[in-house]
Amino acid sequence: MGNEITTIESQRKMVLRHLQEKGFITPNEAEALYGCKRLASRINELRKYFRISTTLEQGRNRFGKPVRYAKYIYHSDYKCI
């Protein structure tokens, strides 16, 4: 159980660093780079402290079918309350 919390905290830190350095992240990037399968949950946790918006992007899956996916965009270090 304790190991699970450490993993979540580590993923949250890695996702935040990625957002700060690159400006955005997608679920595919998060899974491929950090093993994070629940990016939406990590983003929701980070939104308590940072301004992060969501846009829906369009692309194609590996079978060539059209798909939509979330792109999370980082705006600032501090959330305006």
N, C-alpha and C positions, 0 to 999 in steps of 0.2 A: 504494500500500500504506500509506504513512504517513497519508494522508488518511482511510483507513478506521479507523485507531486513534483519530484525533482525533474522528471521528464517534461512535464507541462511547463514548469518555470523555465527550463532550458529552451524549449521551443518558443516560448513567449519572448525571451531575450533575443534569440536568433532571428525571429520574425521582425521584431522591433529594429534590430540593427540593419537588417535587409531593407526595411522601409526607409530608414534614415539615410542609408547610403544610395539606394537605387530609386527611391521615390514611390515605388509600387511593388505589389506582389500578387501572383495568381495562385490558385490552389495547386495547379500542376507544378509550379516552381517550388512551392512550400513542401510538397511531398517529395519531389526529386532531390532537393537540396538538403532538407532538414528532417525528412521522415515524418512530417506533420500532416496527418490525414484529416484533422479537424481545424483547418485554418479559420473558418468562420467563428469558432469558439475562441481561438486565441485573439482574433481581431476584436471580438466583443469585449474581452477582458482588457485589451489595450485601449479601447475607446473610452474607458473610464478616466484616462489620463491624457490621451492624445487625440488630435483631430485626424480622423481617418474616414474617408468617404468610399463609397462603393459605386462602381459603374458596371454595367453588363456589357460584355464584349461578345462578338460573334466570331466563330471560327469553324473548323472542321475537325471531327474526331479521326482516329486512325483508320476508319473505314470510309472516310470521305463524306460522312453525313454532317449536315450543319448542326452546330451546337452553340449554346450560350454559356458563358462562365463569368464569374465575378472577377473583377480587378479592383484591388484595394489600394487606394491612393493616400499617401501620407502628406499632411499639410503643415503640421507644426509640432514642436516639442511640448507645448502646453495647451491644454484645453481651456477655452474661454468659458467661464461659468457665470 
